[in-house]
Amino acid sequence: MNLTINARTPNDTTCLLEVEGEVDVYTSPQLKQEIVNLTDTGVKHIIIDLSKVEYLDSTGLGVLIGALKRLREVEGNLALVGPGMRILRIFEITGLDKIFDIYSSADEAAAKEGISL
């Protein structure tokens, strides 16, 4: 399956990425490049909507961890939204649910992060 990424940038420093499909060894570079492009243009706050992600492997987790580290270095943050039970379980098993801010909706994430969408 392919990966589809739709980006919405309500302002210069914030972006909502809606990700759909599978984030694996084949598609992770696409997600990574999208995040790198955003941070290179000054985006510091990224909310990634995972509600339509059907599969996430360790490569995908690595991309998300790298993005979180990159954003925190510039005093930004990465928030995750709406992962299904299977995807959420991956974060729980790996302990990454303690590292990432995970919300049920993009509006909730924006409110908690103090940014506007």
C-alpha positions as CSV (number, residue, x, y, z in Angstrom):
1,M,0.0,0.0,0.0
2,N,1.1,3.5,-0.7
3,L,1.5,6.4,1.8
4,T,-0.5,9.6,1.3
5,I,0.5,12.8,3.2
6,N,-1.6,15.9,3.2
7,A,-0.1,19.0,4.8
8,R,-2.1,21.9,6.2
9,T,-0.1,24.9,7.4
10,P,-2.3,27.3,9.3
11,N,0.7,29.6,10.0
12,D,4.5,29.8,9.5
13,T,5.5,27.6,12.4
14,T,2.7,25.0,12.6
15,C,1.7,22.1,10.4
16,L,-0.9,19.4,10.5
17,L,0.1,16.3,8.6
18,E,-2.6,13.9,7.7
19,V,-1.0,10.5,7.0
20,E,-2.8,7.6,5.4
21,G,-1.7,4.1,4.6
22,E,1.3,2.2,5.8
23,V,4.4,3.7,7.3
24,D,7.1,1.1,6.8
25,V,10.6,0.7,5.4
26,Y,9.4,1.6,1.9
27,T,7.3,4.6,2.7
28,S,9.1,6.1,5.7
29,P,11.6,8.1,3.6
30,Q,8.6,10.0,2.1
31,L,7.4,10.9,5.6
32,K,10.9,11.8,6.7
33,Q,11.5,14.1,3.7
34,E,8.2,15.9,4.3
35,I,9.1,16.6,7.9
36,V,12.6,17.7,6.9
37,N,11.2,20.1,4.3
38,L,8.8,21.5,6.9
39,T,11.5,22.1,9.5
40,D,13.8,23.6,6.9
41,T,11.1,26.3,6.2
42,G,10.8,27.2,9.9
43,V,8.0,24.9,11.1
44,K,8.5,24.1,14.8
45,H,5.2,22.5,15.7
46,I,3.9,19.5,13.8
47,I,0.8,17.5,14.5
48,I,0.7,14.2,12.8
49,D,-2.8,12.6,12.3
50,L,-2.3,8.8,12.5
51,S,-6.0,8.0,12.4
52,K,-5.8,6.5,8.9
53,V,-2.5,4.7,9.3
54,E,-3.0,1.0,9.1
55,Y,0.5,-0.2,9.8
56,L,3.6,1.3,11.4
57,D,6.9,-0.5,11.7
58,S,10.2,0.3,13.5
59,T,11.4,2.4,10.6
60,G,8.3,4.6,10.9
61,L,8.9,4.8,14.6
62,G,12.5,5.9,13.9
63,V,11.3,8.7,11.6
64,L,8.9,9.9,14.3
65,I,11.6,9.8,17.0
66,G,14.0,11.7,14.7
67,A,11.4,14.3,13.9
68,L,10.6,14.8,17.6
69,K,14.3,15.2,18.4
70,R,14.8,17.7,15.5
71,L,11.8,19.8,16.6
72,R,12.7,19.9,20.3
73,E,16.2,21.1,19.3
74,V,14.5,24.3,17.9
75,E,12.1,24.5,20.9
76,G,9.2,23.0,19.0
77,N,7.3,19.8,19.4
78,L,5.7,16.9,17.6
79,A,2.2,15.7,18.6
80,L,0.4,12.6,17.4
81,V,-3.3,12.4,16.9
82,G,-5.8,9.6,16.7
83,P,-3.8,6.4,16.4
84,G,-5.9,3.3,16.2
85,M,-5.7,0.6,18.9
86,R,-3.1,-1.4,17.0
87,I,-0.8,1.6,16.4
88,L,-1.3,2.9,19.9
89,R,-0.4,-0.5,21.3
90,I,3.0,-0.2,19.4
91,F,3.7,3.0,21.3
92,E,2.7,1.4,24.6
93,I,4.8,-1.7,24.1
94,T,7.9,0.4,23.2
95,G,7.3,2.9,26.0
96,L,7.1,5.7,23.4
97,D,3.7,6.7,24.7
98,K,5.7,8.3,27.5
99,I,7.8,10.3,25.1
100,F,5.2,11.5,22.5
101,D,2.2,13.7,23.2
102,I,-0.7,11.6,21.9
103,Y,-4.2,13.1,21.6
104,S,-7.5,12.0,20.3
105,S,-8.1,14.9,17.9
106,A,-6.1,17.6,16.2
107,D,-8.1,20.3,17.9
108,E,-7.3,18.8,21.3
109,A,-3.6,18.6,20.3
110,A,-3.6,22.2,19.2
111,A,-5.3,23.4,22.4
112,K,-2.9,21.5,24.7
113,E,0.2,22.5,22.7
114,G,-0.9,26.2,22.7
115,I,-1.1,26.6,19.0
116,S,-3.9,27.3,16.6
117,L,-4.9,25.3,13.6
